[in-house]
Amino acid sequence: MSRNHWRSIDWSATTGSLPKVLAMADLPRLRVSSAHFARKVNPAVSADLLDALDADIL
């Protein structure tokens, strides 16, 4: 059984109990991670990041 949950979550800029909203600056870290999922994205903030991830995958 693996303890890796395959998620990338950045708690460095927390507001209360919420993780950081990921943006384009997080792309290099996401590309080298072994994560299959990323949390937390917001279409208003993360649109460029989501487009870049789509381009990597598709």
C-alpha positions in Angstrom: 0.0 0.0 0.0 1.4 3.4 -1.0 1.2 6.5 1.2 1.4 8.7 -1.9 -2.0 10.2 -2.6 -0.8 11.6 -6.0 -1.9 15.1 -5.1 -0.1 18.4 -5.3 -1.3 20.8 -2.6 0.6 24.0 -1.6 -0.1 25.0 2.0 2.6 27.8 2.0 0.1 30.7 1.6 -2.8 29.4 3.6 -5.7 31.6 4.7 -7.2 29.8 7.6 -7.5 26.1 6.5 -7.5 26.7 2.7 -4.6 25.8 0.4 -3.0 28.3 -2.0 -4.8 28.8 -5.3 -2.3 27.6 -7.9 -1.2 29.9 -10.8 1.1 29.8 -13.8 4.1 30.3 -11.5 3.4 26.8 -10.0 3.7 25.1 -13.4 7.4 24.1 -13.2 6.8 22.5 -9.8 3.8 20.6 -11.1 5.6 19.4 -14.1 8.4 17.7 -12.1 6.1 16.3 -9.4 4.7 12.8 -9.4 1.2 14.1 -8.7 -1.7 13.2 -10.8 -4.0 15.8 -9.3 -3.5 19.5 -8.2 -5.4 21.4 -5.6 -6.6 24.2 -5.6 -7.4 25.9 -8.9 -9.7 28.8 -9.6 -10.7 29.5 -13.2 -10.3 33.3 -12.7 -6.7 32.9 -11.3 -5.6 29.6 -12.8 -6.8 29.8 -16.4 -3.3 30.1 -17.9 -2.1 27.2 -15.7 -5.0 25.0 -16.7 -4.4 25.8 -20.4 -0.7 24.9 -20.1 -1.5 21.6 -18.3 -4.1 20.7 -21.0 -1.4 21.3 -23.6 1.0 19.0 -21.8 -1.6 16.3 -21.5 -3.5 16.5 -24.8 
